[in-house]
Amino acid sequence: MTGLAPDPAPLDAHLHVWDLTVNTYSWLGPQHGPLYTNFSPEQAQQELAACGVGGAILVQAEDSVAETEYMLDIADRHDWVAGVVGWVPLEEPDAAAATLERFGRHPRFCGVRQLVHDDRRPDVLDLPSVRASLRHLAAEGVPLDVPDAWPRHLEQAGRLAEDIPDLVIVIDHLAKPPRGLPELAEWRAQMARVARNPVAVAKVSGLRRAGVTYSVDALRPVWEAALELFGPERLMFGSDWPMTVPEGGYRPTYEVLAALIGELSPAEQRSVMGDTARRVYRLR
């Protein structure tokens, strides 16, 4: 089978918007070229519509309450926003619980993420204070997104999946697999450790690497590994737009993933293209 089956409501599980006049985005600067500008919800909606994608989950790109509030405000004004994965101060369990309670009153708030890949500490997911906050997330049924986990944080995510088995761990971007490198076997082994927890899921997103071919054939090894480890019922499509802008933007990234997903059965396609995300993030 090739080509996506008709789906009335495909959903992008990983998309960003940002406004440099509202939030600081300390990781983002002029060195990032075309990314160093504002990307509005109106632009995002145009990109989604051009590919027939009906909605998206906004994902945090800054560890701040202010940016999460900014995304929730966008969700209030734009029906295409299906959910918001925001930030809470995980290293301060009491503050994290209070912030989670406040954000949880918003009908579109659906998950938590922290930019652990920008943290120089190798053990941030193992810190006792963070573990206390993550146990609270598990008790509340709130998923944790883990970004860019390879190579520093994927092993920690595996331990986390074993130590707090009720926590829904979402591995963003398939943990950024080292495509074309000898380390790919170790990436797969660590992903398998996470996948052994039946509530863990992964996003098929953010798979571009500078200087490495991005095509159906080039992605097939990691795609097939993800299918074997998680199954389509625990995978989600995500564009990671606008991070794709330097490499052509939304459509060329979408078309490669759509070709791979289109090889699945219609029911499996619906899982990857939206049903998994709706279930995991408990979208209303």
JOZI-V896077 format. One record per backbone hydrogen bond with DSSP energy under -0.5 kcal/mol. NH is the residue of the N-H (numbers start at 0). CO is the residue of the C=O. Records with the same first field share a line. If there is no record, write none. Layout:
BEGIN
NH->CO, CO
END
This chain:
BEGIN
9->6
10->272
11->54
12->10, 236
14->56
15->240
17->38
21->18
22->18
27->24
31->28
32->29
34->31
35->32
36->34
38->17
43->39
44->40
45->41
46->42
47->43
48->44
49->45
50->46, 47
51->48
52->47
53->9, 51
54->9
55->79
56->11
57->55, 82
58->14
59->84
63->61
67->63
68->64
69->65
70->66
71->67
72->68
73->69
74->70
75->71
76->72, 73
77->73
80->77
81->55, 79
82->55
83->107
84->57
85->83, 110
89->87
91->88
95->91
96->92
97->93
98->94
99->95
100->96
101->97
102->98
103->99
104->100, 101
105->102
108->105
109->83
110->83
111->142
112->85
113->144
115->113
117->114
118->115
119->117
123->120
125->122
126->122, 123
130->126
131->127
132->128
133->129
134->130
135->131
136->132
137->133
138->134
139->135
140->136, 137
141->136
142->109, 140
143->167
144->111, 142
145->169
146->113, 144
149->174
152->148
153->148
156->152
157->153
158->154
159->155
160->156
161->157
162->158
163->159
166->163
168->166
169->143
170->168, 200
171->145, 169
173->170, 202
174->171
175->172
176->172
178->176
180->177
183->180
184->181
186->182
187->183
188->184
189->185
190->186
191->187
192->188
193->189
194->190
195->191
196->193
197->195
199->196
200->168
201->233
202->170
203->235
204->202
208->211
211->208
214->212
218->214
219->215
220->216
222->218
223->219
224->220
225->221
226->222
227->223
228->224
229->225
230->225, 226
233->230
234->231
235->201
236->271
237->203
239->13
240->13
242->239
244->241
246->243
247->244
248->243
252->248
253->249
254->250
255->251
256->252
257->253
258->254
259->255
260->256
261->257
262->259
263->260
268->264
269->265
270->266
271->267
272->268
273->270
274->269
275->270
277->273
278->274
279->275
280->276
281->278
282->277
END
